[in-house]
Amino acid sequence: MISAYRVLMLVLLLAVVGQLQAQQSRSLIPDRTLDIIQDSGYLNVGMYKDFPPYSYEVDGEVRGVDADLGRVIAKELGVEFRPYWIIPDETLGDDLRNHIWKGHYLAKTRIADVMMRVPYDSTFKYMRDSTGEMINEQVVMFGPYQQERWQIAFDEDRLDGVETVAVFQYHPIGVEIDTLPDTYLTSAFGGRLRSQVQHYRNVGEAFEAMGQGEVAAVMGMRAEIEHQLEAHGGNGFTKAGNGFPGMTKQVWDVGMAVRHTHRALSYAIEAIADRMVRSGEMAELYARHGLSYSRPGYYDNILGPEEPAE
């Protein structure tokens, strides 16, 4: 029989090996501080792949409002803009872990310097797990640069208007699968809309379906809807002006994230984004992409409430 002493030694040895492996894994993650980034001459800007109008490629050219913001940030830091494409995992927490502070287990040395389009939300920022540990303590979320919201577009040949989502008890509406619009519409009004909700891989596919008469409307983020409306101009599609009763989060601020040890980088980038928001340059950037712009609610207590757009 193996003695208790040998069992104890084996347990201790395995613990030491595990700790050494963890340290080795952490050592593979590039420690790209602000000084190192500037010395290297480039900035890895983390953006979601195939996510128009925020970040996407056309014939190898990187496009999108987040890409252009990344270019401005890189230029003002005095470095080259390099796109770092993120394929979304199951949760935002997974994306932050895999691409900002820990690295994916299959590519530890592949990491973004800054990640775009991260909700700037105190509840999410200080979220804790079942043991009371902070889930996102390894990242710094900063620099709110836009306020996003949900939006419906509809086919004027099929609907006179959308005064309330209750109209979709009788007309089909398209949504991207496994998103908040999907959850909301399938549960609103006691589930009475569920049979009319049609699922697609993304908002672009939902618009294609509307063009083919499969659905009478599409729900998604406002910028996504506006981008698709421009792409499908002349089809009689337009934005609705309705609200979403019972939806807890109808508008939210969008910011950025870096690794928690890279606060100097966050301060430098935040100063650039802050100046752009205050000067109106951020609104102009969105306008160049044909998108509406709403200033982050973060600025309401600093600059006063934003005047409604005409």
One Martini backbone bead per residue (centre of mass of N, CA, C, O) as a GRO file, in nm:
protein
  310
    1MET     BB    1   0.099   0.034   0.016
    2ILE     BB    2   0.047   0.363   0.020
    3SER     BB    3   0.156   0.602   0.192
    4ALA     BB    4   0.065   0.898   0.333
    5TYR     BB    5   0.327   1.043   0.264
    6ARG     BB    6   0.324   0.991  -0.047
    7VAL     BB    7   0.057   1.127  -0.102
    8LEU     BB    8   0.138   1.407  -0.002
    9MET     BB    9   0.377   1.447  -0.200
   10LEU     BB   10   0.207   1.422  -0.458
   11VAL     BB   11   0.020   1.663  -0.406
   12LEU     BB   12   0.246   1.877  -0.382
   13LEU     BB   13   0.368   1.831  -0.661
   14LEU     BB   14   0.112   1.900  -0.828
   15ALA     BB   15   0.086   2.190  -0.721
   16VAL     BB   16   0.358   2.294  -0.824
   17VAL     BB   17   0.315   2.230  -1.124
   18GLY     BB   18   0.059   2.404  -1.158
   19GLN     BB   19   0.193   2.674  -1.081
   20LEU     BB   20   0.413   2.673  -1.302
   21GLN     BB   21   0.216   2.660  -1.542
   22ALA     BB   22   0.068   2.926  -1.478
   23GLN     BB   23   0.319   3.108  -1.492
   24GLN     BB   24   0.395   3.035  -1.782
   25SER     BB   25   0.131   3.127  -1.911
   26ARG     BB   26   0.151   3.427  -1.818
   27SER     BB   27   0.435   3.481  -1.961
   28LEU     BB   28   0.310   3.473  -2.261
   29ILE     BB   29   0.181   3.739  -2.208
   30PRO     BB   30   0.183   4.036  -2.330
   31ASP     BB   31   0.336   4.341  -2.193
   32ARG     BB   32   0.152   4.610  -2.324
   33THR     BB   33   0.235   4.895  -2.270
   34LEU     BB   34   0.250   5.211  -2.363
   35ASP     BB   35   0.558   5.215  -2.417
   36ILE     BB   36   0.568   4.951  -2.582
   37ILE     BB   37   0.374   5.035  -2.803
   38GLN     BB   38   0.537   5.283  -2.901
   39ASP     BB   39   0.796   5.116  -2.963
   40SER     BB   40   0.654   4.914  -3.170
   41GLY     BB   41   0.433   5.090  -3.363
   42TYR     BB   42   0.160   4.950  -3.242
   43LEU     BB   43  -0.207   4.873  -3.236
   44ASN     BB   44  -0.425   4.645  -3.088
   45VAL     BB   45  -0.756   4.635  -3.214
   46GLY     BB   46  -1.040   4.521  -3.069
   47MET     BB   47  -1.278   4.349  -3.285
   48TYR     BB   48  -1.560   4.255  -3.424
   49LYS     BB   49  -1.642   4.022  -3.647
   50ASP     BB   50  -1.871   4.076  -3.871
   51PHE     BB   51  -1.990   4.397  -3.758
   52PRO     BB   52  -2.201   4.574  -3.893
   53PRO     BB   53  -2.083   4.911  -3.868
   54TYR     BB   54  -1.825   4.865  -3.680
   55SER     BB   55  -1.678   4.574  -3.790
   56TYR     BB   56  -1.519   4.509  -4.110
   57GLU     BB   57  -1.487   4.350  -4.436
   58VAL     BB   58  -1.378   4.464  -4.776
   59ASP     BB   59  -1.160   4.331  -4.966
   60GLY     BB   60  -0.953   4.367  -4.701
   61GLU     BB   61  -1.102   4.612  -4.585
   62VAL     BB   62  -1.122   4.806  -4.307
   63ARG     BB   63  -1.433   4.866  -4.145
   64GLY     BB   64  -1.587   5.112  -3.952
   65VAL     BB   65  -1.638   5.296  -3.669
   66ASP     BB   66  -1.432   5.148  -3.485
   67ALA     BB   67  -1.198   5.150  -3.682
   68ASP     BB   68  -1.177   5.461  -3.707
   69LEU     BB   69  -1.127   5.508  -3.410
   70GLY     BB   70  -0.870   5.338  -3.395
   71ARG     BB   71  -0.709   5.517  -3.592
   72VAL     BB   72  -0.712   5.773  -3.424
   73ILE     BB   73  -0.575   5.659  -3.174
   74ALA     BB   74  -0.314   5.562  -3.308
   75LYS     BB   75  -0.226   5.833  -3.426
   76GLU     BB   76  -0.213   5.985  -3.141
   77LEU     BB   77   0.008   5.768  -3.038
   78GLY     BB   78   0.210   5.709  -3.288
   79VAL     BB   79   0.073   5.458  -3.442
   80GLU     BB   80  -0.029   5.164  -3.573
   81PHE     BB   81  -0.304   5.018  -3.710
   82ARG     BB   82  -0.439   4.702  -3.575
   83PRO     BB   83  -0.634   4.449  -3.635
   84TYR     BB   84  -0.833   4.258  -3.391
   85TRP     BB   85  -1.005   3.972  -3.413
   86ILE     BB   86  -1.334   3.891  -3.279
   87ILE     BB   87  -1.488   3.599  -3.169
   88PRO     BB   88  -1.758   3.531  -3.016
   89ASP     BB   89  -1.861   3.412  -2.732
   90GLU     BB   90  -2.091   3.353  -2.492
   91THR     BB   91  -1.950   3.597  -2.339
   92LEU     BB   92  -1.804   3.887  -2.246
   93GLY     BB   93  -1.619   3.762  -2.033
   94ASP     BB   94  -1.480   3.573  -2.234
   95ASP     BB   95  -1.365   3.794  -2.420
   96LEU     BB   96  -1.191   3.936  -2.207
   97ARG     BB   97  -1.020   3.692  -2.133
   98ASN     BB   98  -0.917   3.602  -2.428
   99HIS     BB   99  -0.829   3.930  -2.527
  100ILE     BB  100  -0.697   4.083  -2.256
  101TRP     BB  101  -0.587   3.905  -1.976
  102LYS     BB  102  -0.521   3.582  -2.073
  103GLY     BB  103  -0.605   3.424  -2.308
  104HIS     BB  104  -0.615   3.179  -2.516
  105TYR     BB  105  -0.538   2.842  -2.490
  106LEU     BB  106  -0.445   2.844  -2.813
  107ALA     BB  107  -0.341   3.178  -2.777
  108LYS     BB  108  -0.150   3.342  -2.558
  109THR     BB  109  -0.001   3.566  -2.757
  110ARG     BB  110  -0.295   3.658  -2.828
  111ILE     BB  111  -0.360   4.012  -2.800
  112ALA     BB  112  -0.521   4.291  -2.695
  113ASP     BB  113  -0.488   4.624  -2.609
  114VAL     BB  114  -0.783   4.698  -2.713
  115MET     BB  115  -1.141   4.709  -2.657
  116MET     BB  116  -1.427   4.735  -2.823
  117ARG     BB  117  -1.751   4.750  -2.736
  118VAL     BB  118  -1.797   4.807  -2.417
  119PRO     BB  119  -1.982   4.815  -2.161
  120TYR     BB  120  -2.069   5.107  -1.964
  121ASP     BB  121  -2.119   4.937  -1.657
  122SER     BB  122  -2.139   4.907  -1.320
  123THR     BB  123  -2.269   4.631  -1.288
  124PHE     BB  124  -2.070   4.477  -1.470
  125LYS     BB  125  -1.800   4.572  -1.348
  126TYR     BB  126  -1.904   4.458  -1.035
  127MET     BB  127  -1.938   4.174  -1.081
  128ARG     BB  128  -2.028   3.866  -0.914
  129ASP     BB  129  -1.993   3.567  -0.798
  130SER     BB  130  -2.090   3.306  -0.587
  131THR     BB  131  -1.820   3.383  -0.397
  132GLY     BB  132  -1.768   3.717  -0.441
  133GLU     BB  133  -1.608   3.748  -0.690
  134MET     BB  134  -1.473   3.935  -0.924
  135ILE     BB  135  -1.502   3.900  -1.267
  136ASN     BB  136  -1.360   4.200  -1.381
  137GLU     BB  137  -1.070   4.269  -1.233
  138GLN     BB  138  -0.871   4.236  -1.502
  139VAL     BB  139  -1.025   4.498  -1.595
  140VAL     BB  140  -1.064   4.810  -1.776
  141MET     BB  141  -1.337   5.028  -1.793
  142PHE     BB  142  -1.370   5.282  -2.051
  143GLY     BB  143  -1.449   5.535  -2.260
  144PRO     BB  144  -1.716   5.664  -2.337
  145TYR     BB  145  -1.856   5.711  -2.694
  146GLN     BB  146  -2.155   5.577  -2.681
  147GLN     BB  147  -2.507   5.548  -2.742
  148GLU     BB  148  -2.713   5.277  -2.730
  149ARG     BB  149  -2.994   5.113  -2.914
  150TRP     BB  150  -3.302   5.008  -2.991
  151GLN     BB  151  -3.451   4.889  -3.312
  152ILE     BB  152  -3.703   4.935  -3.563
  153ALA     BB  153  -3.783   4.794  -3.879
  154PHE     BB  154  -4.010   4.849  -4.162
  155ASP     BB  155  -4.264   4.762  -4.392
  156GLU     BB  156  -4.474   4.981  -4.557
  157ASP     BB  157  -4.637   4.759  -4.727
  158ARG     BB  158  -4.735   4.605  -4.438
  159LEU     BB  159  -4.709   4.871  -4.258
  160ASP     BB  160  -4.811   5.175  -4.116
  161GLY     BB  161  -4.689   5.097  -3.825
  162VAL     BB  162  -4.516   5.125  -3.482
  163GLU     BB  163  -4.656   5.188  -3.179
  164THR     BB  164  -4.632   4.876  -3.104
  165VAL     BB  165  -4.529   4.545  -3.042
  166ALA     BB  166  -4.821   4.419  -3.057
  167VAL     BB  167  -4.832   4.389  -3.374
  168PHE     BB  168  -4.660   4.102  -3.347
  169GLN     BB  169  -4.914   3.911  -3.332
  170TYR     BB  170  -4.964   3.949  -3.676
  171HIS     BB  171  -4.649   3.993  -3.740
  172PRO     BB  172  -4.349   3.930  -3.860
  173ILE     BB  173  -4.022   3.911  -3.691
  174GLY     BB  174  -3.678   3.985  -3.700
  175VAL     BB  175  -3.391   3.815  -3.544
  176GLU     BB  176  -3.124   3.763  -3.365
  177ILE     BB  177  -2.999   3.506  -3.225
  178ASP     BB  178  -2.941   3.527  -2.893
  179THR     BB  179  -3.084   3.798  -2.806
  180LEU     BB  180  -3.260   4.040  -2.661
  181PRO     BB  181  -3.485   4.059  -2.875
  182ASP     BB  182  -3.551   3.763  -2.861
  183THR     BB  183  -3.630   3.749  -2.561
  184TYR     BB  184  -3.839   3.977  -2.558
  185LEU     BB  185  -4.041   3.885  -2.789
  186THR     BB  186  -4.093   3.588  -2.664
  187SER     BB  187  -4.206   3.727  -2.369
  188ALA     BB  188  -4.394   3.928  -2.441
  189PHE     BB  189  -4.714   3.929  -2.354
  190GLY     BB  190  -4.696   3.627  -2.253
  191GLY     BB  191  -4.592   3.514  -2.551
  192ARG     BB  192  -4.776   3.630  -2.805
  193LEU     BB  193  -4.515   3.665  -3.019
  194ARG     BB  194  -4.353   3.401  -3.065
  195SER     BB  195  -4.467   3.292  -3.347
  196GLN     BB  196  -4.345   3.570  -3.503
  197VAL     BB  197  -4.052   3.488  -3.443
  198GLN     BB  198  -3.761   3.524  -3.640
  199HIS     BB  199  -3.453   3.356  -3.711
  200TYR     BB  200  -3.109   3.482  -3.732
  201ARG     BB  201  -2.771   3.532  -3.755
  202ASN     BB  202  -2.845   3.832  -3.852
  203VAL     BB  203  -2.950   4.139  -3.953
  204GLY     BB  204  -2.892   4.103  -4.253
  205GLU     BB  205  -3.070   3.846  -4.289
  206ALA     BB  206  -3.332   3.978  -4.195
  207PHE     BB  207  -3.345   4.182  -4.431
  208GLU     BB  208  -3.356   3.976  -4.656
  209ALA     BB  209  -3.625   3.859  -4.556
  210MET     BB  210  -3.785   4.122  -4.593
  211GLY     BB  211  -3.734   4.138  -4.901
  212GLN     BB  212  -3.893   3.840  -4.929
  213GLY     BB  213  -4.149   3.847  -4.713
  214GLU     BB  214  -4.106   3.695  -4.429
  215VAL     BB  215  -4.100   3.985  -4.299
  216ALA     BB  216  -4.208   4.310  -4.155
  217ALA     BB  217  -3.956   4.309  -3.949
  218VAL     BB  218  -3.673   4.453  -3.751
  219MET     BB  219  -3.452   4.383  -3.472
  220GLY     BB  220  -3.198   4.610  -3.332
  221MET     BB  221  -2.948   4.799  -3.351
  222ARG     BB  222  -2.944   5.106  -3.469
  223ALA     BB  223  -2.689   5.091  -3.649
  224GLU     BB  224  -2.767   4.834  -3.794
  225ILE     BB  225  -3.030   4.939  -3.913
  226GLU     BB  226  -2.914   5.183  -4.070
  227HIS     BB  227  -2.721   5.024  -4.248
  228GLN     BB  228  -2.946   4.847  -4.386
  229LEU     BB  229  -3.119   5.076  -4.498
  230GLU     BB  230  -2.901   5.172  -4.696
  231ALA     BB  231  -2.864   4.891  -4.843
  232HIS     BB  232  -3.210   4.899  -4.881
  233GLY     BB  233  -3.274   5.111  -5.067
  234GLY     BB  234  -3.610   5.136  -5.206
  235ASN     BB  235  -3.795   4.915  -5.021
  236GLY     BB  236  -3.970   5.059  -4.786
  237PHE     BB  237  -3.786   5.110  -4.543
  238THR     BB  238  -3.823   5.190  -4.183
  239LYS     BB  239  -3.832   5.357  -3.894
  240ALA     BB  240  -3.929   5.331  -3.576
  241GLY     BB  241  -4.091   5.500  -3.268
  242ASN     BB  242  -4.085   5.294  -3.052
  243GLY     BB  243  -4.107   5.122  -2.764
  244PHE     BB  244  -4.011   4.891  -2.468
  245PRO     BB  245  -4.199   4.739  -2.271
  246GLY     BB  246  -4.015   4.577  -2.005
  247MET     BB  247  -3.738   4.677  -2.079
  248THR     BB  248  -3.451   4.729  -1.895
  249LYS     BB  249  -3.244   4.778  -2.162
  250GLN     BB  250  -3.256   5.037  -2.402
  251VAL     BB  251  -2.995   5.187  -2.299
  252TRP     BB  252  -2.629   5.229  -2.364
  253ASP     BB  253  -2.301   5.241  -2.293
  254VAL     BB  254  -1.996   5.274  -2.487
  255GLY     BB  255  -1.669   5.127  -2.467
  256MET     BB  256  -1.366   5.016  -2.314
  257ALA     BB  257  -1.071   4.783  -2.285
  258VAL     BB  258  -0.822   4.677  -2.046
  259ARG     BB  259  -0.580   4.582  -1.875
  260HIS     BB  260  -0.524   4.642  -1.536
  261THR     BB  261  -0.199   4.704  -1.593
  262HIS     BB  262  -0.299   4.939  -1.830
  263ARG     BB  263  -0.381   5.238  -1.735
  264ALA     BB  264  -0.215   5.435  -1.906
  265LEU     BB  265  -0.357   5.359  -2.166
  266SER     BB  266  -0.644   5.440  -2.082
  267TYR     BB  267  -0.584   5.740  -2.035
  268ALA     BB  268  -0.495   5.808  -2.326
  269ILE     BB  269  -0.756   5.712  -2.473
  270GLU     BB  270  -0.967   5.870  -2.308
  271ALA     BB  271  -0.870   6.152  -2.394
  272ILE     BB  272  -0.944   6.119  -2.690
  273ALA     BB  273  -1.247   6.048  -2.663
  274ASP     BB  274  -1.332   6.295  -2.497
  275ARG     BB  275  -1.261   6.510  -2.705
  276MET     BB  276  -1.450   6.399  -2.930
  277VAL     BB  277  -1.715   6.432  -2.779
  278ARG     BB  278  -1.696   6.741  -2.703
  279SER     BB  279  -1.631   6.851  -3.011
  280GLY     BB  280  -1.794   6.643  -3.229
  281GLU     BB  281  -1.615   6.424  -3.373
  282MET     BB  282  -1.780   6.171  -3.313
  283ALA     BB  283  -2.036   6.253  -3.466
  284GLU     BB  284  -1.892   6.282  -3.740
  285LEU     BB  285  -1.802   5.990  -3.768
  286TYR     BB  286  -2.090   5.873  -3.778
  287ALA     BB  287  -2.194   6.042  -4.019
  288ARG     BB  288  -1.996   5.915  -4.231
  289HIS     BB  289  -2.173   5.633  -4.182
  290GLY     BB  290  -2.486   5.706  -4.152
  291LEU     BB  291  -2.513   5.771  -3.834
  292SER     BB  292  -2.638   5.795  -3.544
  293TYR     BB  293  -2.586   6.009  -3.247
  294SER     BB  294  -2.520   5.938  -2.897
  295ARG     BB  295  -2.441   6.049  -2.613
  296PRO     BB  296  -2.327   5.959  -2.334
  297GLY     BB  297  -2.471   5.953  -2.020
  298TYR     BB  298  -2.213   6.027  -1.859
  299TYR     BB  299  -2.230   6.347  -1.961
  300ASP     BB  300  -2.479   6.475  -1.820
  301ASN     BB  301  -2.328   6.565  -1.544
  302ILE     BB  302  -2.116   6.750  -1.708
  303LEU     BB  303  -2.290   6.890  -1.975
  304GLY     BB  304  -2.559   6.798  -1.975
  305PRO     BB  305  -2.821   6.750  -2.145
  306GLU     BB  306  -2.901   6.635  -2.442
  307GLU     BB  307  -2.998   6.748  -2.732
  308PRO     BB  308  -3.227   6.686  -2.943
  309ALA     BB  309  -3.266   6.575  -3.242
  310GLU     BB  310  -3.400   6.699  -3.550
   0.00000   0.00000   0.00000
